[in-house]
């Protein structure tokens, strides 16, 4: 199975979805509160535990946003996504 994370970042809040072959199987949402790192890691942990899959099974991490890349939340999310893909062996490709 091919799993990925899709993070949607908006001005009012964010949503992290666990995707299995183009189908959303679970998601977590939270309001914007200047705590992207904390919320994102909690959402990742929760989705993995709920689905019963290993972190190594998630090989892709995409971000969708209309917020400028200079916003701290977006930069934190980009760092997490790059680290995730590097750690999974996909190298962000």
N, C-alpha and C positions, 0 to 999 in steps of 0.2 A: 504494500500500500504506500502511496505517496501522500505525505502529510505536509502541511505548511501552516504558518501563521500569517494572518492578514491584520494589520493594525490600521485603523482609521482614526485620524486625529482631527478634531474640529475645535473651534473656539470654545464651545460649551462643554465638550467632553470627548472621550475616546472609547474605542471598542476594539478588543482583540478577539479574533475569531480563529478557531482551529478548523482547517479546511482539509477534507479528504477527497482528493481527485475532483476538485471544482465544487464540492458540496460542503456547505458550512455544517459542521456537526455539533459545535458548541461555541459559546461566546461569553465574554465578560465585558461589561461597560462600567465606566466611572466618569463622574463630572470633573471638569478641569479644576484643579486645586493646587497647582504648582508642585506636584509630587509624582511626576511621570515615572521616575525610576522605581519608586516603591510600588505604585499601582501596577506597573507593567510586570514586574517580577512576581507579584502576588497572582496576577492573572495567568501568567505562564504556568506557574506551579499548580494552580487550581485546575486549569484545563488539562494538563498532563495527568494529574491524579484522577480526575473525573473520567477521562477517556481510557486510562489504563495503558497508555503508550509510553515508551521510553523517550527521553529527550533526543536521542540519536535518530529516532524515527521521523523527526520534523527537520526537513532539510532545506526549507525555504522560508524566508521571513520578508514579507513585503509591507510597504508603508504607503498609505493613500492619505493625502492631506492637501488642503488648499491654503494652509497656513505657511507663511514664509519660513524657509529653512533656518533663518537666523533665530527663531524662537527656541528657547531652551528645551521645551518639551520635544520638539522635533529633533533637535540635535541629540538628546538623550536616546530617543527611540532609534535614530539612525545608528548610533554607537552599539546599542543592544542588538539590532538586526545584523550589523556587520560581524559582530563577535559571534552571534549565533551561527551564521552561515559559515564563518571561518571554522568554528568548532565542529560543525557537522560535516565538514569536508567538501561542501559545495563551493566554498570560496567566494560566495556572493554572485555566482554566475547564473 
